[in-house]
């Protein structure tokens, strides 16, 4: 079974060892054809508390770690200082 991976932006790092990552997906509207962007927020496990708000990260699906946390941070692609 393939492991799901997503790339998104950290929008909150206020919890301990947890970050909220907003992942944007774009798709064409079924009737009108216009490109519509939708955002989904995932809670991801960040073991070392290394992610900060504004970082671009890659997350991977994992076993349930808490009631709402099913993803973990794999690596930080860009930091907020580089943006």
VEXDREN-2710 file (C-alpha; in Angstrom, 1 decimal):
% VEXDREN-2710
k/r/px/py/pz
1/UNK/0.0/0.0/0.0
2/UNK/1.4/3.4/-0.9
3/UNK/1.9/5.9/1.8
4/UNK/0.2/9.2/1.3
5/UNK/2.3/12.4/1.3
6/UNK/1.3/16.0/1.2
7/UNK/3.2/19.3/0.9
8/UNK/1.8/22.3/2.8
9/UNK/2.3/25.4/4.9
10/UNK/2.5/25.5/8.7
11/UNK/-0.2/27.8/9.9
12/UNK/0.1/27.0/13.7
13/UNK/2.8/25.7/16.0
14/UNK/1.3/26.6/19.4
15/UNK/0.9/23.0/20.5
16/UNK/3.7/20.8/21.9
17/UNK/5.1/18.4/19.3
18/UNK/2.2/19.2/16.9
19/UNK/1.8/21.6/14.0
20/UNK/-1.2/22.4/11.9
21/UNK/-0.4/22.2/8.1
22/UNK/-2.7/23.8/5.5
23/UNK/-2.6/21.8/2.2
24/UNK/-4.0/23.6/-0.9
25/UNK/-5.5/21.5/-3.7
26/UNK/-6.6/22.9/-7.1
27/UNK/-9.2/21.3/-9.3
28/UNK/-11.5/22.3/-12.1
29/UNK/-15.2/23.0/-11.3
30/UNK/-17.3/20.2/-12.7
31/UNK/-19.7/22.5/-14.6
32/UNK/-17.9/25.8/-15.2
33/UNK/-14.4/24.6/-15.7
34/UNK/-12.9/27.4/-13.5
35/UNK/-9.9/26.3/-11.3
36/UNK/-11.1/26.3/-7.7
37/UNK/-8.6/26.2/-4.8
38/UNK/-9.6/24.4/-1.6
39/UNK/-7.6/24.2/1.6
40/UNK/-7.6/21.3/4.1
41/UNK/-5.8/21.5/7.5
42/UNK/-4.0/18.5/8.9
43/UNK/-2.5/18.1/12.4
44/UNK/0.9/16.6/12.1
45/UNK/3.4/15.3/14.7
46/UNK/6.6/17.3/15.0
47/UNK/8.9/15.3/17.4
48/UNK/11.6/18.0/17.7
49/UNK/9.4/21.1/17.7
50/UNK/11.5/22.2/14.7
51/UNK/8.7/23.7/12.5
52/UNK/7.6/27.3/12.8
53/UNK/4.7/29.2/11.3
54/UNK/5.3/29.9/7.7
55/UNK/7.5/26.9/7.0
56/UNK/6.8/24.7/3.9
57/UNK/6.8/21.0/5.0
58/UNK/6.2/17.5/3.7
59/UNK/3.9/15.4/5.8
60/UNK/3.2/11.6/5.6
61/UNK/0.3/9.6/6.8
62/UNK/0.9/7.4/9.8
63/UNK/-1.0/5.4/12.5
64/UNK/-3.3/7.4/14.8
65/UNK/-1.2/9.3/17.3
66/UNK/-4.1/11.0/19.1
67/UNK/-7.8/11.7/18.4
68/UNK/-7.2/14.1/15.5
69/UNK/-3.5/13.5/14.7
70/UNK/-2.8/11.0/11.8
71/UNK/0.2/12.7/10.0
72/UNK/3.8/13.3/10.8
73/UNK/6.3/15.8/9.5
74/UNK/8.9/14.2/7.2
75/UNK/11.1/17.2/6.4
76/UNK/11.1/21.0/6.2
77/UNK/11.4/22.1/2.6
78/UNK/11.7/25.9/3.3
79/UNK/11.8/27.9/6.5
80/UNK/9.9/31.1/7.1
81/UNK/13.2/33.0/7.1
82/UNK/13.8/32.0/3.5
83/UNK/10.3/33.0/2.3
END
